[in-house]
Amino acid sequence: MSHGYETGRLNLPFVGISTFAKSPYQPDWSAIDADVAILGAPFDAGTQWRAGARFGPRGIREASTLFSFGHNGAYDHEDDVTYLDGVRIVDIGDADIIHTDTVGSHANIEAGVRAILAAGALPVVLGGDHSINIPCINAFSEQEPVHLVQFDAHLDFVDERHGVRFGHGNPMRRAAEKPWVTGLSQFGIRNVSSTAKEGYDAARAMGSDILSVRQIRALGVAAVLERVPAGERYYLSIDIDGFDPSIAPGTGTPSHGGFLYYEVLELIAGLAARGRIVGIDLVEVAPDYDPSGVTSILAAQILLNAIGRIFHPGEVTPP
C-alpha cells in the first residue's frame, strides 16, 4: 500500500547487509568484474599486545554504509570534482582465516588478492593486523614492480624476534626483501617504538625513506611527494595507528603525535597524481577500543576518498 512517499528500496545506511559502501557482493572470486574489489582479511594472530583487529573488516564495512550516498558519486566543492562517479566497486567478502594458522591464513589472503589482480581490479584489503600486508605484497609477484608507501606510527621492519617472521612487526622487512618492491616510503614513524636503531639502519640500507609526522609537517606535502619516485606504481599500506589516537583510538598500539585526516588525504591525492596506485591495505582497526565508532568511520572515509582520487588522477593539485 502506497502512502505517497518515495517508492522503491531506499537502502538507508542503517538497513540491509553491510558490504563496503553497500557495493554489490561478489562471492565468486573467478567472476570479479569491477574497477575496485574489497577483500576482508580478519586476521589478528600477528599482534604482540592488544588483539581485536580481526573485527576490523566488519567495523569498517558497517561504518562505510554512512557513505552509501544514494546518488552518483560524491561532489567535493573544494576540488570541484565529483569523485567515485561511475567507479564500479564490489565486495568479495573475507579470506578464509584458519584459527592459529598464520601460514594458511596468509595464503588464503594472498589468493584473494591474486584473484582481484587477475580480474584487472584494484585490490583494497581490510585488515586485520599489519601482518596481512605480507600476503598482499606476495600477490604482486607476477606484476610490474611497485614502490611501497606506508602510513604508520611504527617501522614494522623487524627481521625476526622470538622466532617470529610473519607478525605485525615484520611486514616492511618482508616487503623490502622482494625483488618486485623497488623501495619504501615510510611516513609517520615516530616516538617510542619497538624497533632498535639497527632496524632503522637496515631499513635505509634496503631502500627506505623514513619520515616522522613532525618532519613531514616541516617539509610540507609538495616536498614530501618529491621524495617519492615519480611515475611509478605505488602500493599503499595504511596502518590506522599512523593517525593520531585523538581521531583514531580504536587500534591495538596507539601512538600519540600522529597524522590528522587531511595530512594523509593530501599525500594520497598527490601520489595518485604523481604515479599509479595499484593496491591498498588498511590495517589495525580494532572496533572494541573504538566506542564511538570514529576509527572505523575514519578508515572508511580515507579509503573511499583514496579510491576517488585514484580514478581522477592529475585533476587536483595538492596544497
Sequence and secondary structure as in RCSB ss.txt:
>XXXX:A:sequence
MSHGYETGRLNLPFVGISTFAKSPYQPDWSAIDADVAILGAPFDAGTQWRAGARFGPRGIREASTLFSFGHNGAY
DHEDDVTYLDGVRIVDIGDADIIHTDTVGSHANIEAGVRAILAAGALPVVLGGDHSINIPCINAFSEQEPVHLVQ
FDAHLDFVDERHGVRFGHGNPMRRAAEKPWVTGLSQFGIRNVSSTAKEGYDAARAMGSDILSVRQIRALGVAAVL
ERVPAGERYYLSIDIDGFDPSIAPGTGTPSHGGFLYYEVLELIAGLAARGRIVGIDLVEVAPDYDPSGVTSILAA
QILLNAIGRIFHPGEVTPP
>XXXX:A:secstr
   SS  S    TTSS   GGG  B   TT   SSEEEEEE   TT SS   GGGHHHHHHHHHGGG  SSSSEE
ETTTTEEETTT  EEEEEE    TT HHHHHHHHHHHHHHHHHTT EEEEEESSGGGHHHHHHTTTTS  EEEEE
E SS    S BTTBSSSTTSHHHHHHT TTEEEEEEES  SS S  HHHHHHHHHTTEEEE HHHHHHH HHHHH
HTS TT EEEEEEEGGGB TTT   BSS  SS B HHHHHHHHHHHHHHSEEEEEEEE B GGG TTSHHHHHHH
HHHHHHHHHHTSTTSS   
